[in-house]
Structures are given as structure tokens and as C-alpha cells.
Amino acid sequence: MATSKTELFDERLVEDAAFFKALAHPARLQILQFLAETKSCFTGDISDELPLGRTTVNQHLKELKNSGLIIGQISGSKTNYCLDTELIARLNSRINHFLNCLDKEGTNCC
């Protein structure tokens, strides 16, 4: 039975890579910034703030939700989105730890 290439790596690195992938688009970064400023909002409000169509915004929201960075709660016929602040705090710690590992003295190879 073939194994997935991601199974060859440390589970934490695989999780970190998934978060980095979710952050790797300017529209998603702008959505996260907007949610941080407004605390929560409905899909239509986000679409009004971005130079993208609603369908495209919905696709980016889906990626962010699948990564766990945002939470979507259905309210009638709309979905209200907000940041998962606990996950973001843990991610912040993990990113800092990862970057500190890269920035150790004596690691400059050039």
C-alpha cells in the first residue's frame, strides 16, 4: 500500500504547512485582516470589501475555514465569520518557534 508523501514528515510540520498554505494568498490575508478589524461579519460584508466576486470570496472563506483559522456560524440564510483566536494564538507561537529554529547563531551557510 502506497503512503502519502506527507506521512513521511513530522505531523507538526504537516499541520504548519497546511496553515502556511491557507495564508499563501493575498485575498485570504485581507479577509483575515478585515475579520480582525471588525471582530466578525457576514459573507456579503467581506465581498463588499474585496475586489473579488462573491463566489471567489466564498472559495477563500472555505479554505480559511477548512484550515481552522476562521469559524463560520449560520445565522438564518447568512453565515457569520470570525477568527478562531485560540488557534491563531497557538499558530503564532508555532511560527515564532519555527522561525527561531531557523535563526540560530551559526546557521548562515552563505
C-alpha positions as CSV (number, residue, x, y, z in Angstrom):
1,M,0.0,0.0,0.0
2,A,1.4,3.4,-1.0
3,T,1.9,6.0,1.6
4,S,1.1,9.7,1.3
5,K,4.2,11.8,1.0
6,T,3.0,13.9,3.9
7,E,3.1,10.8,6.1
8,L,6.9,10.9,5.7
9,F,7.1,14.1,7.7
10,D,6.6,15.1,11.3
11,E,2.9,15.7,12.0
12,R,3.6,19.2,13.3
13,L,5.3,20.2,10.1
14,V,2.4,18.9,8.0
15,E,0.0,20.9,10.1
16,D,2.2,24.0,9.9
17,A,2.4,23.6,6.1
18,A,-1.4,23.5,5.9
19,F,-1.6,26.8,7.8
20,F,1.0,28.4,5.6
21,K,-0.8,27.2,2.5
22,A,-4.0,28.8,3.8
23,L,-2.1,32.1,4.4
24,A,-0.4,32.0,1.0
25,H,-2.9,34.2,-0.9
26,P,-3.3,38.0,-0.6
27,A,-7.1,37.7,-0.7
28,R,-7.1,35.4,2.4
29,L,-4.7,37.6,4.2
30,Q,-7.0,40.6,3.5
31,I,-10.0,38.6,4.7
32,L,-8.2,37.8,8.0
33,Q,-7.2,41.4,8.4
34,F,-10.8,42.5,7.8
35,L,-12.1,40.0,10.3
36,A,-9.5,41.1,12.9
37,E,-10.6,44.7,12.5
38,T,-14.4,44.0,12.5
39,K,-14.4,41.1,15.0
40,S,-17.0,39.2,12.9
41,C,-19.0,39.8,9.8
42,F,-21.3,38.2,7.2
43,T,-20.1,36.9,3.8
44,G,-21.6,39.8,1.9
45,D,-19.8,42.4,4.0
46,I,-16.5,40.7,3.2
47,S,-17.3,40.6,-0.5
48,D,-18.0,44.4,-0.4
49,E,-14.5,45.0,1.0
50,L,-12.6,42.9,-1.5
51,P,-12.1,43.5,-5.3
52,L,-13.4,39.9,-5.9
53,G,-16.7,38.4,-6.7
54,R,-18.8,36.7,-4.0
55,T,-18.1,33.2,-5.4
56,T,-14.3,33.8,-5.3
57,V,-14.6,35.2,-1.7
58,N,-16.6,32.2,-0.7
59,Q,-13.9,29.9,-2.0
60,H,-11.3,31.7,0.0
61,L,-13.5,31.6,3.1
62,K,-13.9,27.9,2.6
63,E,-10.1,27.4,2.6
64,L,-9.7,29.5,5.7
65,K,-12.5,27.6,7.4
66,N,-11.0,24.3,6.4
67,S,-7.7,25.3,7.9
68,G,-9.4,26.3,11.1
69,L,-8.3,29.9,11.0
70,I,-11.9,31.1,10.9
71,I,-15.2,29.9,12.3
72,G,-18.5,30.2,10.4
73,Q,-21.8,30.2,12.2
74,I,-25.0,30.1,10.2
75,S,-27.5,32.8,11.1
76,G,-30.6,32.5,9.0
77,S,-29.7,32.5,5.4
78,K,-26.3,34.1,6.0
79,T,-23.0,32.9,7.6
80,N,-21.3,35.0,10.2
81,Y,-17.5,34.6,10.2
82,C,-15.0,35.3,12.9
83,L,-11.4,34.5,13.7
84,D,-10.5,31.4,15.8
85,T,-8.4,33.4,18.2
86,E,-7.3,30.4,20.2
87,L,-5.9,28.7,17.1
88,I,-4.3,31.9,15.9
89,A,-2.5,32.3,19.2
90,R,-1.2,28.7,19.0
91,L,-0.2,29.2,15.4
92,N,1.6,32.5,16.3
93,S,3.6,30.6,18.9
94,R,4.4,27.8,16.5
95,I,5.5,30.2,13.8
96,N,7.8,32.0,16.2
97,H,9.3,28.8,17.4
98,F,9.8,27.6,13.8
99,L,11.5,30.9,12.8
100,N,13.6,31.0,15.9
101,C,14.9,27.5,15.0
102,L,15.9,28.9,11.6
103,D,17.6,32.0,13.1
104,K,20.0,30.3,15.4
105,E,23.5,31.6,15.5
106,G,25.8,29.8,13.1
107,T,23.1,28.7,10.7
108,N,24.2,31.2,8.0
109,C,25.6,29.0,5.3
110,C,26.5,31.7,2.7
